[in-house]
Amino acid sequence: MITKSQQTDKRRSDLARIAVSVFFFLNGLMTATMSTRLPELQMKLALPSGQLGLALLGCTVGGLLAMNIASRLSRHYGSNVISTVAALGMGVALPLMAVAPTLPLLFLALASFGAGSGAMDITMNMQGADVEQAYGRSILNSFHACFSVGSLVGASLGSILAALHVSPDLHFLSIAICACAGLIGSSCWLLPSRSIQNARKQPTQKALPLHFSRPLILLGIIAFCAFLSVGAIFDWGAVYLSSTLHTGAGLAATGFTAFLLCMTLGRSAGDRLVMRFGAAMLVCSACLLAAIGLTLALVFTWTPMVLFGLSLVGIGLSVPFPLVVSAAGRLARQDTGSPLATVTTWGYFGMIAGPSMIGFIADRVGLRLALFLVVFLCVLAALCAPAASTAEKIE
């Protein structure tokens, strides 16, 4: 018989799952909104690839600083509080990018956006891990699927508005207002951070050996490679289609939408696939599929083949990072915040550093050759895939 207390806990867990899902969805929505209109911002300011890469470096700087700070603050104030503050900061920074008249101001706007995104990414995954432990079963893939759904909605809307020549100014402002309203409304359902509770129970516990354990390092490499690849497609996929293949803004955004649609489908099936094939096999196969798909998109210039290749990339990059986050949580269930923050930081360092790195390389050898770096990293991640099964055994 289910007691009243158990019913209350279940209802609280259900509400928290909805809230975390909303946060992931809106994070994806705002990120894709920026990515789909990036070619227009580039043309508006007449920026070559190198200068656009420099502007995107603002995301790197802001994100790296914010991730380190957010991880520490979450231990004192809770990931629920820091995630809400970071999300609202991300929403405020979004319209500032559209109205930035110069490269330095665009850099600052992107730095603010990257700071909010980096802090939000760390704390969202902490919340997701807490809710997953409350449920007692794997649900992190479903949260990342919500991110993909939000990205898909944002990219689809961006594709339509770009084709209709709606200004990025109005587009970004509308998304920011809707996102902030949704974030404020759902923030009250987030769970108090489990890392605070664990820190109070075990204040003298040392996590240093875990931080340097071989499985955690390999998981960090997978996270770095997978999310650098995702970040590269997010920020350069549409640019590649529009500037290198000359498809036009509308079709370029459509290609990005196809990538996100396949990523959403992959994440929706991720929890079932890992139960059937195991985490290591799934991570290895997915990363190799992404490498094959991007190779097709870069070698062939026929637009349908490029779109097909990007679709394979979306499927391949859909599951590695959620599985890495789950594995990191299982490696140190006694301390959710520390190892999870470590792996998430590795992953999002790749995501925010990748676009600027690709931009600098593209300025010298061209965007097509620069994107082959992503192919190499997908293969590297596949080689590190056995670490996921190691984490399963530790559990």
C-alpha positions in Angstrom: 0.0 0.0 0.0 1.3 3.4 -1.0 1.5 5.8 1.9 0.6 9.5 1.7 4.2 10.4 2.1 5.2 8.2 -0.8 2.4 9.7 -2.9 3.7 13.2 -2.0 7.3 12.2 -3.0 6.1 10.7 -6.3 4.1 13.9 -7.1 7.1 16.0 -6.3 9.4 13.9 -8.4 6.9 14.1 -11.3 6.7 17.9 -11.1 10.5 18.1 -10.9 10.8 15.9 -14.0 8.4 18.3 -15.8 10.4 21.3 -14.6 13.7 19.9 -15.7 12.2 18.9 -19.0 11.1 22.5 -19.5 14.5 23.8 -18.7 16.2 21.4 -21.2 13.5 22.3 -23.9 14.0 26.1 -23.5 17.8 25.8 -23.4 17.6 24.0 -26.8 15.1 26.5 -28.1 17.3 29.5 -27.3 20.5 27.8 -28.6 18.9 26.8 -31.9 17.4 30.2 -32.3 20.8 31.7 -32.2 22.4 29.1 -34.4 19.8 29.2 -37.2 20.1 33.0 -37.6 23.9 33.1 -37.2 24.6 33.4 -41.0 22.4 36.5 -41.1 24.3 38.0 -38.2 27.5 37.2 -40.0 26.3 38.9 -43.2 24.9 41.9 -41.3 28.3 42.7 -39.8 30.2 41.5 -42.9 32.3 39.1 -40.8 34.7 36.6 -42.5 34.9 33.2 -40.9 37.9 34.1 -38.8 36.2 37.1 -37.2 33.0 35.1 -36.7 35.1 32.5 -34.9 36.5 35.3 -32.8 33.0 36.4 -31.9 32.1 32.9 -31.0 35.1 32.8 -28.7 33.0 35.0 -26.5 30.8 31.9 -25.8 34.0 30.0 -24.9 35.2 32.6 -22.5 31.9 33.2 -20.8 31.0 29.6 -20.7 34.2 28.4 -19.2 34.1 31.0 -16.5 30.5 30.4 -15.7 30.7 26.6 -15.6 33.5 26.7 -13.0 31.6 29.2 -10.9 28.2 27.5 -11.3 29.6 24.2 -10.1 30.9 25.8 -6.9 27.8 27.9 -6.3 25.6 24.9 -6.8 27.2 23.3 -3.8 26.2 26.2 -1.6 22.9 27.4 -3.0 21.6 24.4 -4.9 21.6 23.6 -8.6 17.9 24.6 -8.7 18.7 28.2 -7.8 21.8 28.6 -10.0 20.0 26.9 -13.0 17.2 29.4 -12.8 19.5 32.4 -12.6 21.7 31.1 -15.4 18.6 30.4 -17.6 17.2 33.9 -17.2 20.7 35.4 -18.0 20.7 33.4 -21.2 17.3 34.7 -22.1 18.3 38.3 -21.5 21.5 37.9 -23.6 19.7 36.4 -26.6 18.2 39.6 -28.1 21.4 41.5 -27.3 23.2 39.5 -30.0 20.7 40.6 -32.7 21.2 44.3 -32.0 25.0 44.3 -31.6 26.3 46.8 -34.2 30.0 45.9 -34.0 32.2 42.8 -33.5 33.3 43.8 -29.9 29.7 44.2 -28.8 28.7 40.9 -30.5 31.6 39.3 -28.6 30.2 40.6 -25.3 26.7 39.5 -26.1 27.9 36.0 -27.1 30.0 35.9 -23.9 26.9 36.7 -21.8 24.9 34.1 -23.7 27.7 31.5 -23.3 27.9 32.2 -19.6 24.2 31.6 -19.1 24.3 28.5 -21.3 27.4 27.0 -19.7 26.1 27.5 -16.1 22.7 26.2 -17.1 24.1 23.1 -18.8 26.0 22.1 -15.7 23.2 22.7 -13.3 20.5 21.2 -15.5 22.4 17.9 -15.6 22.8 18.0 -11.9 19.0 18.4 -11.6 18.5 15.7 -14.1 20.8 13.3 -12.1 18.9 14.1 -8.9 15.5 13.4 -10.5 16.9 10.2 -12.1 18.0 9.0 -8.7 14.5 9.8 -7.3 12.9 7.8 -10.0 15.4 4.9 -9.6 15.7 4.3 -13.4 17.4 5.8 -16.4 15.6 8.9 -17.7 18.5 11.3 -18.6 18.1 10.5 -22.3 14.5 11.8 -22.1 15.8 15.1 -20.7 18.3 15.5 -23.5 15.5 14.5 -25.9 13.6 17.6 -24.6 16.7 19.7 -25.4 16.6 18.3 -28.9 12.9 18.9 -29.3 13.4 22.5 -28.2 16.3 22.8 -30.7 14.1 21.3 -33.4 11.3 23.8 -32.6 13.8 26.7 -32.6 15.5 25.6 -35.8 12.1 25.0 -37.6 10.9 28.4 -36.5 14.2 30.0 -37.5 14.0 28.3 -40.9 10.5 29.7 -41.5 11.3 33.2 -40.2 14.5 33.3 -42.2 12.6 32.4 -45.4 10.0 35.1 -44.6 12.8 37.6 -44.0 11.7 38.4 -40.4 14.4 40.3 -38.7 16.6 38.5 -36.1 15.8 41.4 -33.7 12.1 40.6 -33.5 12.7 36.9 -33.6 15.2 36.8 -30.7 13.2 39.2 -28.5 10.0 37.1 -28.9 11.8 33.9 -28.0 13.5 35.5 -25.0 10.2 36.8 -23.6 8.5 33.4 -24.0 11.5 31.5 -22.6 11.9 33.6 -19.5 8.2 33.3 -18.7 8.4 29.5 -19.0 11.5 29.3 -16.9 10.1 31.4 -14.0 6.9 29.4 -14.0 8.6 26.0 -13.8 11.5 26.9 -11.5 9.5 26.4 -8.3 9.2 22.7 -9.1 12.9 22.0 -9.2 14.4 19.7 -6.5 16.7 21.0 -3.8 20.2 20.0 -4.9 21.3 16.5 -3.7 24.9 17.6 -3.7 24.1 20.0 -0.9 22.5 17.3 1.2 25.5 14.9 0.5 28.0 17.6 1.4 26.3 18.2 4.7 26.3 14.4 5.5 29.9 13.9 4.3 31.7 17.1 4.7 35.2 15.5 4.9 34.8 13.1 2.0 37.6 13.4 -0.6 36.8 13.0 -4.3 40.3 13.6 -5.6 41.1 9.9 -6.5 37.8 9.7 -8.4 38.6 12.8 -10.5 41.7 11.2 -11.8 40.3 7.7 -12.3 40.8 6.2 -15.7 37.0 5.6 -16.4 36.2 9.2 -15.6 39.0 10.5 -17.8 37.8 8.4 -20.7 34.2 9.5 -20.1 35.4 13.1 -20.2 37.1 12.5 -23.5 33.9 11.1 -25.0 32.0 14.1 -23.6 34.5 16.5 -25.0 34.6 14.9 -28.5 30.8 14.4 -28.7 29.9 17.9 -27.7 32.6 19.6 -29.7 31.0 17.8 -32.7 27.5 18.9 -31.7 28.7 22.5 -31.2 30.4 22.5 -34.6 27.3 21.4 -36.4 25.1 23.8 -34.3 27.2 26.9 -35.2 28.7 25.9 -38.6 26.2 23.5 -40.1 24.0 26.2 -41.5 27.0 28.3 -42.4 28.5 25.4 -44.4 25.3 24.9 -46.4 24.8 28.6 -47.1 28.3 29.9 -47.7 30.2 26.8 -49.0 27.4 25.1 -50.9 25.4 28.3 -51.6 22.1 26.8 -50.7 20.5 30.0 -49.4 19.4 30.8 -45.9 16.1 28.9 -45.9 17.6 25.6 -47.1 20.6 26.0 -44.9 18.3 26.3 -41.8 16.3 23.3 -43.2 19.5 21.2 -43.2 20.1 22.1 -39.6 16.5 21.2 -38.8 17.1 17.7 -40.4 20.1 17.2 -38.1 18.1 18.2 -35.0 15.1 16.0 -36.0 17.3 12.9 -36.3 19.0 13.8 -33.0 15.6 14.0 -31.3 14.6 10.6 -32.7 17.8 9.1 -31.5 17.5 10.4 -28.0 13.9 9.4 -27.8 14.9 5.8 -28.4 18.2 6.0 -26.4 16.9 4.6 -23.1 15.5 1.5 -24.8 18.6 1.0 -27.0 21.0 1.1 -24.1 19.0 -1.7 -22.4 19.3 -3.9 -25.5 22.8 -3.2 -26.6 24.6 -1.8 -23.6 26.2 1.6 -23.2 29.6 0.8 -24.6 28.3 -0.7 -27.9 25.8 2.1 -28.3 28.3 4.8 -27.8 30.9 3.2 -30.2 28.3 2.6 -32.9 26.8 6.0 -32.6 30.1 7.9 -32.8 31.2 5.9 -35.9 27.8 6.6 -37.5 28.4 10.3 -36.9 31.8 10.1 -38.5 30.5 8.3 -41.6 27.6 10.8 -41.9 29.8 13.9 -41.7 32.3 12.4 -44.2 29.4 11.9 -46.7 28.3 15.5 -46.1 31.8 16.9 -46.6 32.9 14.7 -49.6 29.8 15.1 -51.7 28.4 18.5 -52.8 25.0 17.2 -53.9 22.5 18.8 -51.5 20.3 15.7 -50.9 23.5 13.7 -50.0 24.7 16.4 -47.7 21.3 16.5 -45.9 21.4 12.7 -45.6 24.8 12.9 -44.1 23.8 15.5 -41.6 20.9 13.3 -40.6 23.2 10.5 -39.8 25.3 12.9 -37.8 22.2 13.8 -35.8 21.4 10.2 -35.0 25.1 9.4 -34.1 25.5 12.3 -31.8 22.2 11.9 -30.0 23.1 9.4 -27.3 26.8 9.6 -26.3 26.6 12.6 -24.0 23.5 11.5 -22.0 25.1 8.1 -21.5 28.3 9.7 -20.3 26.3 11.8 -17.8 24.5 8.7 -16.5 27.8 6.8 -16.2 29.5 9.6 -14.4 26.7 9.7 -11.9 27.0 6.0 -11.3 30.8 6.3 -10.8 30.2 8.4 -7.6 26.7 8.1 -6.4 27.8 9.3 -3.0 28.6 12.7 -4.5 26.4 13.7 -7.4 27.9 17.2 -7.9 31.6 16.6 -8.2 32.1 13.9 -10.9 29.1 14.9 -12.8 30.3 18.5 -12.9 33.7 17.3 -14.0 32.4 15.3 -17.0 29.8 17.9 -17.9 32.5 20.6 -17.9 34.6 18.5 -20.2 31.7 18.1 -22.5 30.6 21.7 -22.6 34.1 22.9 -22.9 34.2 21.0 -26.2 30.8 22.5 -27.2 31.8 26.1 -26.6 35.4 25.8 -27.7 34.7 23.9 -30.9 32.9 26.5 -32.9 35.7 29.1 -32.5 38.3 26.5 -33.2 36.6 25.5 -36.4 36.3 29.2 -37.3 40.0 29.8 -37.0 40.9 26.6 -38.9 38.3 27.5 -41.6 39.9 30.9 -42.1 43.1 29.2 -43.2 42.1 25.9 -45.0 38.4 26.4 -45.7 35.3 25.3 -43.8 35.0 21.9 -45.5 38.5 20.8 -44.4 38.1 22.3 -41.0 35.0 20.2 -40.3 37.0 17.0 -40.9 38.4 17.6 -37.4 34.9 16.6 -36.2 35.2 13.3 -38.1 38.5 12.6 -36.3 37.0 13.4 -32.9 34.0 11.1 -33.5 36.4 8.2 -34.2 38.4 9.1 -31.0 35.2 9.0 -28.9 34.3 5.6 -30.4 37.7 4.3 -29.2 37.0 5.4 -25.7 33.5 3.9 -25.6 34.4 0.9 -23.3 34.5 3.3 -20.4 30.7 3.4 -20.4 30.5 -0.3 -19.7 33.1 0.1 -17.0 30.8 2.6 -15.2 27.9 0.1 -15.5 29.9 -2.6 -13.8 30.9 -0.2 -10.9 27.2 0.5 -10.3 
